[in-house]
Amino acid sequence: MIGAHTMWHKKLLTVSTRVFCMVLCGTLWVNSGGLLAQDPGFDLTIGLPAEVVYNSAAPEVASFSGSIQLQETTTTNGGADPHAQLQGYSLGVGHDGALLEVTSAIVTTTGPSGESVDFEDVGLFADGFTFGVVYSFVGSWTLSYETATELGVAQYQLLAGVLTGAVDSTVTSIAKSDSLGVPPVVSVVVINGASIPMNGVVADTQLVPFTPEFELSVNAPSTVYYPEATPEQEIFTATVNLEELVLPGTAAEDLSQVQGYSFAVGHDASLMQINSIATVITSDTGLAPDFVEDDIYTDGVTSGVVFSFPGLWTLAFDTSLPLASIEYQLASGALTGAAGSTSTSISFVDTLGSPVVDNVVVVNGASISGSQVNANADLVPFTGSRFIRGDSTQDGTLDLADGIGVLSYLFAGGSATCMKALDLDGSNHVSISDGVQVLCAIFCAGSPPPSAPFPDCGVDLVSTLTCNSFSVCP
C-alpha cells in the first residue's frame, strides 16, 4: 500500500520541486557563500517520546508522534546580525523502515497572523517523509526562528516483524535525510532566494516491549457459616475478577484492549456444588458480549466469552472488575454434624472441559496467561439460628419496640426464642442494661449501634446463650 502511495508522491514531488524552485529563485543556490557572508546556522530537530511501550505480541497496534522543529542557532556574521527572515523550506526526515511506518505527516507552519502557506507538498515513503513549503508567492510575509518552532507533525506506527516477540528494547533513530524522493529533496531553508542547508539533530526513541500482565482472581467469603445439622441449606456467592497489572514505566493509556477471556474454576465436590453462573461483564455502554459459553461440572465451572465478533468494543481492566458471579451450595455428607471448621479453596484449574478450557485473556487476537489468585474459605458449623443483635421483635428492624421487648422479657414475663439477640453487650446474660442500650442506639446521639451480627443476619459462636429460632433469618 505504501509503495503505490510513494510512487504517486514521487511524481508529484518532482513537479512540486520544480515549481518550488522556479517561484523562489529559478534554481536554488545551495550554500552559495556569495550571497550571505558567514551563512546563518539552522538546526532541524525532531521531538520524540523517550520511550514507546508496545505489546510484543502485536507491535503494529502501537503508535507515536514526532514534532519537527526548526531553530536558527547562529545568525549571519557569527551571530552579529539579526535573525534571518525565511521564505520557505524543504526537508526530509528518515527512519528505519523495518521498524516504523510514517502513517501521516502534516505541515503546521502558519504566518505571523495565522495565514496559511501558499504552497506545501508532503511526500510519504517507506523510510521517511518530505516537506516542501513556500510561505507566500508574492513575499507578503516571512518567518524568523529565534527559538525552536514546530514545522509539522508526523505520526509513526510500529511494524510487525522484527519487533514481534521481542524481549529486549530497541533504540531507533529519526533524523534529517537528504535522500528521499526522486530527485532527492534537500533539507534547506530559503532566505532572499538562496537556500541554506539545515543541520540535522538525530533523535532517538527506545521501543520497549512488554507482555501485558493480567490477574484473574476469585473473591469469596473467607468464612462461611452453616447449620451444623443441615449444611445443604447454606448458599454463598463468589465472583471471578480480572485486572491488568500496569508495569513500571507504563501508563493508563498503555493498558491493553481486551477482546475476551476464558477461565476454569474448580472446587471440592464433596463439600459444595455450583447452582448457577452468571456473566456480569458488559461494555462501557452496557452492551452484552456477543458470545458466552458457561458450563457447570461436578467439581467446577468454565466460561468462555467474546465481547464483540466484529471488534465493535473492547475493555481495559485498569481496576479489578467482576467477570462472572457463581452461586455455591454446601453439600450434606462430610459437613453434616462436623464439630469444627473445614478449610477449602475455590481455585483456577486446567483440568475442566473437553478440550480443556484455559485461563487466558485475549488481546489483539493473542491469548495471554495471567497470574491467578485463588480464594480460601473456612466452612464453620453453628447450632441454632442466625440472628440480628438487638432485634427482639424479630422483624428485621431496630426500633422502640425492640427496647420494650427486652424489658418485657425481664419484667413482664415475655418470651424469647433467641436470647443472643437480646444480649446487646455480649455479656452472656440479659439484663436491664441491654434494654437501655437498645433504646440508646435508637435515640441517644453518638451511641454506637449493636455489635455484630447487625444489621444483617449472622452468628455468634462465642456466646453461650441459645438462639433456637429467629423468624427473619435462615
FIZALO-486392 format. One record per residue (C-alpha): residue in three letters; y, x, z. Coordinates in Angstrom, 3 decimals. Layout:
<rs>
R  residu     north      east        up
R     ala         Y         X         Z
...
</rs>
This chain:
<rs>
R  residu     north      east        up
R     met     0.000     0.000     0.000
R     ile     2.417     2.748     0.825
R     gly     1.542     4.552    -2.412
R     ala     2.900     1.738    -4.622
R     his     5.903     1.390    -2.351
R     thr     6.552     5.112    -2.583
R     met     6.391     5.172    -6.365
R     trp     8.938     2.359    -6.598
R     his    11.247     4.197    -4.238
R     lys    10.816     7.452    -6.124
R     lys    12.023     5.816    -9.316
R     leu    14.875     4.082    -7.546
R     leu    15.806     7.247    -5.687
R     thr    16.095     9.217    -8.938
R     val    18.597     6.704   -10.315
R     ser    20.358     6.302    -6.976
R     thr    20.758    10.045    -6.525
R     arg    22.413    10.337    -9.903
R     val    24.838     7.520    -9.011
R     phe    25.466     9.141    -5.616
R     cys    26.313    12.464    -7.268
R     met    28.487    11.043   -10.018
R     val    30.519     8.942    -7.573
R     leu    31.305    11.804    -5.256
R     cys    31.732    14.834    -7.414
R     gly    29.749    14.719   -10.631
R     thr    27.453    17.434    -9.285
R     leu    27.009    18.096    -5.559
R     trp    28.191    21.557    -4.666
R     val    25.638    22.810    -2.114
R     asn    27.292    25.074     0.440
R     ser    29.850    26.252    -2.062
R     gly    31.683    28.506     0.368
R     gly    34.541    28.487    -2.161
R     leu    35.851    25.013    -1.256
R     leu    35.660    25.208     2.513
R     ala    36.164    28.533     4.222
R     gln    33.652    29.046     7.008
R     asp    31.953    25.666     6.492
R     pro    31.507    23.366     9.475
R     gly    28.103    23.074    11.120
R     phe    26.237    19.768    11.418
R     asp    23.064    19.092    13.404
R     leu    20.644    16.355    12.375
R     thr    18.673    15.238    15.430
R     ile    16.027    12.593    15.998
R     gly    15.848    10.741    19.290
R     leu    12.223    10.029    20.204
R     pro    10.365     8.899    23.318
R     ala     8.904    11.854    25.190
R     glu     5.525    10.108    25.268
R     val     3.857     7.371    23.274
R     val     0.914     5.909    25.163
R     tyr    -1.737     4.312    22.968
R     asn    -5.183     2.799    23.268
R     ser    -7.504     5.367    21.712
R     ala    -9.834     2.579    20.606
R     ala    -7.069     1.153    18.393
R     pro    -4.192     3.634    17.919
R     glu    -2.839     1.642    14.966
R     val    -1.569    -1.012    17.383
R     ala     0.944     1.386    18.978
R     ser     4.405     1.927    17.534
R     phe     7.725     3.510    18.479
R     ser    11.194     4.011    17.066
R     gly    13.312     7.070    16.342
R     ser    17.107     7.248    16.242
R     ile    18.535     9.504    13.515
R     gln    21.774    11.133    14.702
R     leu    24.402    13.489    13.320
R     gln    26.929    15.719    15.107
R     glu    29.460    18.260    13.928
R     thr    28.727    21.171    16.227
R     thr    31.239    23.653    14.752
R     thr    34.389    22.826    12.784
R     thr    35.770    24.982     9.954
R     asn    37.192    28.402    10.634
R     gly    34.836    28.962    13.522
R     gly    35.878    25.801    15.343
R     ala    39.632    26.264    14.956
R     asp    40.143    23.307    12.578
R     pro    39.879    19.575    13.337
R     his    36.626    17.705    12.831
R     ala    35.776    17.008     9.201
R     gln    36.070    13.590     7.581
R     leu    32.796    12.700     5.905
R     gln    32.498    10.601     2.752
R     gly    28.749    10.162     2.924
R     tyr    25.454    11.948     3.369
R     ser    21.878    12.226     2.182
R     leu    18.925    13.237     4.295
R     gly    15.164    13.414     4.542
R     val    13.104    13.108     7.705
R     gly     9.446    14.097     7.607
R     his     6.428    13.532     9.831
R     asp     2.680    14.212     9.908
R     gly     1.182    11.631     7.559
R     ala    -2.245    11.998     9.170
R     leu    -0.907    10.720    12.486
R     leu     2.001     8.411    11.690
R     glu     3.339     5.955     9.161
R     val     7.005     5.030     8.877
R     thr     6.990     1.243     8.516
R     ser    10.736     0.791     8.183
R     ala    13.947     2.818     8.082
R     ile    17.355     1.178     8.396
R     val    20.807     2.671     7.841
R     thr    23.056     1.687    10.745
R     thr    26.243     3.512     9.679
R     thr    29.375     1.339     9.588
R     gly    33.072     2.051     9.096
R     pro    35.754     2.508    11.765
R     ser    36.364    -1.256    11.799
R     gly    32.771    -2.273    11.182
R     glu    32.887    -2.003     7.388
R     ser    29.575    -1.891     5.522
R     val    28.883     1.161     3.421
R     asp    29.404     0.719    -0.339
R     phe    26.097     2.362    -1.244
R     glu    22.852     3.021     0.559
R     asp    19.381     3.897    -0.641
R     val    16.281     4.147     1.543
R     gly    13.040     5.729     0.356
R     leu     9.769     5.390     2.285
R     phe     6.988     7.926     1.747
R     ala     3.605     8.672     3.270
R     asp     5.073    11.613     5.179
R     gly     8.700    10.613     5.741
R     phe    11.771     8.739     4.539
R     thr    15.105     9.448     2.874
R     phe    18.636     8.045     3.108
R     gly    21.428     8.273     0.557
R     val    24.772     6.822     1.730
R     val    28.299     6.598     0.263
R     tyr    30.833     5.179     2.683
R     ser    33.486     3.986     0.215
R     phe    33.541     4.404    -3.562
R     val    37.360     4.340    -3.503
R     gly    37.674     6.564    -0.430
R     ser    39.197     3.827     1.748
R     trp    37.511     5.174     4.875
R     thr    35.724     8.238     6.180
R     leu    33.995     9.176     9.427
R     ser    34.014    12.143    11.777
R     tyr    31.141    13.116    14.064
R     glu    32.578    14.794    17.148
R     thr    29.620    13.547    19.191
R     ala    26.049    12.717    18.229
R     thr    26.283     9.440    16.334
R     glu    23.465     7.304    15.017
R     leu    22.983     7.158    11.258
R     gly    19.894     4.972    11.245
R     val    16.690     3.915    12.954
R     ala    13.102     4.428    11.823
R     gln    10.061     2.573    13.076
R     tyr     6.789     4.507    13.284
R     gln     3.234     3.269    13.679
R     leu     0.278     5.356    14.774
R     leu    -2.654     5.605    12.381
R     ala    -6.366     5.193    12.919
R     gly    -8.385     8.253    12.047
R     val    -7.574    11.471    13.842
R     leu    -6.271     9.602    16.891
R     thr    -9.183     7.152    17.105
R     gly   -11.298     8.008    20.125
R     ala    -9.078    10.961    21.028
R     val    -9.385    12.258    24.577
R     asp    -6.560    14.802    24.674
R     ser    -2.859    14.331    23.987
R     thr    -1.442    15.293    20.591
R     val     2.051    16.709    20.128
R     thr     3.616    15.800    16.795
R     ser     6.972    16.728    15.279
R     ile     9.525    14.745    13.316
R     ala    12.193    16.803    11.630
R     lys    14.579    17.223     8.727
R     ser    12.840    17.584     5.381
R     asp    14.270    18.651     2.016
R     ser    11.070    17.985     0.053
R     leu    10.826    14.202    -0.037
R     gly    11.347    12.273    -3.264
R     val    11.485    13.223    -6.951
R     pro    13.755    15.040    -7.309
R     pro    13.725    16.045    -3.634
R     val    16.512    14.611    -1.503
R     val    18.501    17.378     0.178
R     ser    19.895    16.849     3.676
R     val    23.667    17.292     3.277
R     val    26.972    15.806     4.381
R     val    29.752    15.286     1.831
R     ile    33.306    16.444     2.617
R     asn    36.060    16.378    -0.012
R     gly    33.422    16.021    -2.720
R     ala    31.479    19.087    -1.544
R     ser    28.041    18.979     0.063
R     ile    27.364    20.938     3.246
R     pro    23.725    21.404     4.358
R     met    22.689    19.918     7.691
R     asn    20.934    21.947    10.342
R     gly    17.682    20.238    11.352
R     val    16.701    19.991    15.013
R     val    12.967    19.417    15.425
R     ala    11.981    16.520    17.690
R     asp     8.596    16.375    19.390
R     thr     6.763    13.463    20.935
R     gln     3.463    13.514    22.789
R     leu     0.862    10.963    21.735
R     val    -1.077    10.180    24.900
R     pro    -4.439     8.408    24.547
R     phe    -5.801     6.235    27.271
R     thr    -8.638     3.798    27.633
R     pro    -7.492     0.596    29.304
R     glu    -8.956     0.218    32.780
R     phe    -9.834    -3.259    33.947
R     glu   -11.112    -4.515    37.263
R     leu   -13.422    -7.515    37.478
R     ser   -13.688    -8.893    40.992
R     val   -15.394   -11.706    42.861
R     asn   -13.309   -13.424    45.504
R     ala   -15.386   -15.357    48.048
R     pro   -15.061   -16.261    51.749
R     ser   -16.009   -13.331    53.965
R     thr   -17.640   -15.756    56.416
R     val   -19.419   -18.980    55.537
R     tyr   -20.317   -21.208    58.486
R     tyr   -23.181   -23.656    58.012
R     pro   -25.013   -26.234    60.176
R     glu   -27.985   -24.478    61.728
R     ala   -30.404   -27.331    61.048
R     thr   -29.122   -28.272    57.594
R     pro   -27.721   -25.221    55.764
R     glu   -28.044   -27.083    52.430
R     gln   -25.029   -29.178    53.432
R     glu   -22.740   -26.169    53.129
R     ile   -20.809   -25.701    49.864
R     phe   -18.221   -22.997    49.122
R     thr   -16.330   -21.672    46.115
R     ala   -15.878   -18.186    44.680
R     thr   -13.645   -17.073    41.820
R     val   -14.104   -14.335    39.226
R     asn   -10.844   -12.468    38.626
R     leu    -9.546    -9.902    36.126
R     glu    -6.744    -7.328    36.360
R     glu    -5.715    -4.371    34.206
R     leu    -5.028    -1.259    36.240
R     val    -1.865     0.377    34.857
R     leu    -2.338     4.118    34.653
R     pro     0.310     6.619    35.784
R     gly     2.851     7.111    33.026
R     thr     2.340     3.685    31.518
R     ala     4.494     0.646    31.993
R     ala     4.058    -3.096    31.926
R     glu     4.781    -3.211    28.201
R     asp     1.795    -0.916    27.653
R     leu    -0.645    -3.479    29.044
R     ser    -3.455    -4.460    26.719
R     gln    -3.548    -7.816    24.991
R     val    -6.927    -9.237    25.954
R     gln    -8.749   -11.397    23.411
R     gly   -11.671   -12.490    25.578
R     tyr   -14.345   -11.371    28.019
R     ser   -17.877   -11.858    29.276
R     phe   -19.389   -11.449    32.733
R     ala   -22.623   -11.945    34.643
R     val   -22.597   -12.577    38.388
R     gly   -25.793   -12.662    40.445
R     his   -26.767   -13.855    43.939
R     asp   -29.775   -14.076    46.285
R     ala   -31.648   -17.174    45.110
R     ser   -33.425   -17.508    48.467
R     leu   -30.084   -18.108    50.183
R     met   -27.996   -20.120    47.722
R     gln   -27.776   -21.811    44.365
R     ile   -24.986   -22.495    41.857
R     asn   -23.868   -26.079    41.404
R     ser   -21.241   -25.502    38.701
R     ile   -18.940   -23.047    36.955
R     ala   -15.536   -23.935    35.513
R     thr   -13.477   -21.653    33.263
R     val    -9.884   -21.863    34.515
R     ile    -8.080   -19.319    32.325
R     thr    -5.562   -20.655    29.801
R     ser    -2.819   -19.239    27.585
R     asp     0.721   -18.829    28.893
R     thr     1.483   -22.220    27.335
R     gly    -1.608   -23.944    28.726
R     leu    -3.925   -23.664    25.706
R     ala    -7.641   -23.668    26.461
R     pro    -9.861   -20.941    24.958
R     asp   -11.464   -21.658    21.574
R     phe   -14.903   -20.657    22.819
R     val   -16.506   -20.934    26.259
R     glu   -20.208   -20.461    26.914
R     asp   -21.325   -20.724    30.553
R     asp   -24.986   -20.539    31.600
R     ile   -26.373   -21.072    35.091
R     tyr   -29.583   -19.339    36.189
R     thr   -31.629   -19.452    39.371
R     asp   -30.112   -16.174    40.521
R     gly   -26.704   -16.125    38.838
R     val   -24.317   -17.241    36.138
R     thr   -22.988   -15.832    32.860
R     ser   -19.816   -16.608    30.948
R     gly   -18.549   -15.643    27.508
R     val   -15.015   -16.569    26.434
R     val   -12.945   -16.047    23.259
R     phe    -9.308   -17.011    23.663
R     ser    -8.441   -17.687    20.006
R     phe   -10.633   -17.132    16.932
R     pro    -7.613   -16.652    14.602
R     gly    -5.838   -14.496    17.216
R     leu    -3.072   -17.003    17.935
R     trp    -2.839   -15.960    21.578
R     thr    -3.878   -13.182    23.900
R     leu    -3.234   -12.447    27.569
R     ala    -2.009    -9.473    29.584
R     phe    -3.516    -9.153    33.058
R     asp    -0.768    -7.345    34.955
R     thr    -1.893    -9.113    38.134
R     ser    -5.299   -10.339    39.229
R     leu    -5.838   -13.687    37.520
R     pro    -8.799   -16.059    38.073
R     leu   -11.066   -16.476    35.071
R     ala   -13.564   -18.943    36.481
R     ser   -14.442   -20.885    39.618
R     ile   -18.070   -21.016    40.795
R     glu   -19.385   -23.554    43.320
R     tyr   -22.253   -22.341    45.525
R     gln   -24.507   -24.335    47.817
R     leu   -26.606   -22.799    50.584
R     ala   -30.345   -23.319    50.431
R     ser   -32.716   -24.554    53.103
R     gly   -35.583   -22.266    53.935
R     ala   -34.638   -18.795    55.096
R     leu   -31.408   -20.057    56.707
R     thr   -32.810   -23.132    58.452
R     gly   -32.912   -22.509    62.182
R     ala   -31.671   -18.919    61.821
R     ala   -30.442   -17.575    65.159
R     gly   -27.910   -15.105    63.810
R     ser   -25.765   -14.393    60.770
R     thr   -27.169   -13.351    57.409
R     ser   -25.289   -10.936    55.154
R     thr   -25.404   -11.446    51.400
R     ser   -23.488   -10.402    48.308
R     ile   -22.250   -12.003    45.108
R     ser   -22.283    -9.172    42.584
R     phe   -21.779    -8.310    38.939
R     val   -25.161    -7.602    37.351
R     asp   -26.564    -6.516    33.992
R     thr   -29.805    -8.485    34.134
R     leu   -28.828   -12.055    33.214
R     gly   -29.130   -13.753    29.845
R     ser   -31.179   -13.143    26.709
R     pro   -29.811   -10.964    25.289
R     val   -28.303    -9.592    28.488
R     val   -24.640   -10.523    28.980
R     asp   -22.366    -7.520    29.581
R     asn   -19.419    -7.311    31.942
R     val   -16.725    -6.415    29.422
R     val   -13.181    -7.176    28.325
R     val   -12.322    -7.415    24.614
R     val    -9.156    -5.665    23.381
R     asn    -8.433    -5.218    19.661
R     gly   -11.999    -6.183    18.885
R     ala   -13.454    -3.463    21.126
R     ser   -15.478    -4.125    24.283
R     ile   -14.267    -2.247    27.337
R     ser   -16.305    -1.977    30.519
R     gly   -14.265    -2.180    33.695
R     ser   -14.737    -1.367    37.343
R     gln   -16.305    -4.076    39.456
R     val   -15.542    -5.342    42.944
R     asn   -18.281    -7.456    44.473
R     ala   -17.992    -9.947    47.319
R     asn   -19.868    -9.769    50.603
R     ala   -20.284   -12.772    52.859
R     asp   -21.744   -13.377    56.293
R     leu   -23.618   -16.690    56.496
R     val   -23.186   -17.811    60.109
R     pro   -25.027   -20.796    61.605
R     phe   -23.424   -23.152    64.111
R     thr   -24.628   -26.146    66.092
R     gly   -22.915   -29.491    66.376
R     ser   -19.995   -30.366    64.128
R     arg   -16.873   -28.765    62.736
R     phe   -13.666   -29.986    64.343
R     ile    -9.871   -29.780    64.341
R     arg    -8.452   -28.482    67.608
R     gly    -6.097   -30.945    69.341
R     asp    -7.116   -33.932    67.178
R     ser    -8.624   -36.027    69.996
R     thr    -8.478   -39.203    67.883
R     gln   -10.445   -37.513    65.052
R     asp    -8.203   -38.935    62.321
R     gly    -7.176   -35.617    60.721
R     thr    -3.570   -35.602    62.014
R     leu    -1.830   -34.371    65.169
R     asp     0.439   -36.953    66.775
R     leu     1.349   -38.664    70.067
R     ala    -1.979   -40.488    70.179
R     asp    -3.822   -37.163    70.471
R     gly    -1.908   -36.187    73.635
R     ile    -2.599   -39.605    75.079
R     gly    -6.277   -39.236    74.101
R     val    -6.667   -36.066    76.167
R     leu    -5.025   -37.681    79.193
R     ser    -7.090   -40.853    78.701
R     tyr   -10.295   -38.819    78.791
R     leu    -9.193   -37.082    82.005
R     phe    -7.739   -40.025    83.947
R     ala    -8.757   -43.288    82.334
R     gly   -12.440   -42.813    81.614
R     gly   -12.022   -42.306    77.884
R     ser   -14.936   -40.990    75.823
R     ala   -15.109   -37.824    73.722
R     thr   -17.778   -36.691    71.240
R     cys   -16.147   -33.287    70.686
R     met   -14.998   -31.540    73.826
R     lys   -13.950   -28.462    71.826
R     ala   -11.237   -30.490    70.119
R     leu    -9.666   -31.360    73.484
R     asp    -9.624   -27.734    74.693
R     leu    -6.190   -26.628    73.423
R     asp    -6.025   -23.328    75.316
R     gly    -9.648   -22.242    74.670
R     ser   -10.406   -22.016    78.383
R     asn   -13.840   -23.655    78.010
R     his   -12.786   -26.651    80.076
R     val   -10.439   -29.582    79.552
R     ser    -7.505   -30.131    81.962
R     ile    -4.087   -31.784    82.098
R     ser    -2.552   -28.606    80.640
R     asp    -4.416   -29.316    77.379
R     gly    -2.773   -32.748    77.121
R     val     0.647   -31.216    77.830
R     gln     0.085   -28.544    75.176
R     val    -0.770   -31.205    72.586
R     leu     2.466   -33.058    73.335
R     cys     4.500   -29.824    73.334
R     ala     3.020   -28.778    69.983
R     ile     4.434   -32.044    68.623
R     phe     7.755   -32.428    70.478
R     cys     8.792   -29.088    72.022
R     ala    10.894   -26.886    69.751
R     gly     9.371   -23.452    69.341
R     ser     5.999   -24.401    70.824
R     pro     3.065   -22.978    68.847
R     pro     0.580   -25.253    67.066
R     pro    -3.011   -25.426    68.302
R     ser    -5.082   -22.315    67.644
R     ala    -7.844   -22.285    65.032
R     pro    -9.519   -24.305    63.849
R     phe    -6.283   -26.086    62.914
R     pro    -5.124   -27.847    60.763
R     asp    -8.386   -27.694    58.794
R     cys   -11.914   -28.313    59.962
R     gly   -13.651   -25.259    61.391
R     val   -15.892   -23.908    64.104
R     asp   -15.553   -22.094    67.423
R     leu   -18.643   -20.041    68.195
R     val   -17.178   -18.603    71.410
R     ser   -16.618   -21.859    73.280
R     thr   -19.447   -23.155    75.460
R     leu   -18.179   -26.731    75.164
R     thr   -20.015   -29.164    72.906
R     cys   -18.994   -30.872    69.696
R     asn   -21.730   -33.282    68.751
R     ser   -19.762   -35.099    66.038
R     phe   -16.259   -35.239    64.594
R     ser   -15.592   -38.143    62.251
R     val   -13.334   -36.408    59.680
R     cys   -15.257   -33.124    59.496
R     pro   -18.665   -32.480    57.955
</rs>
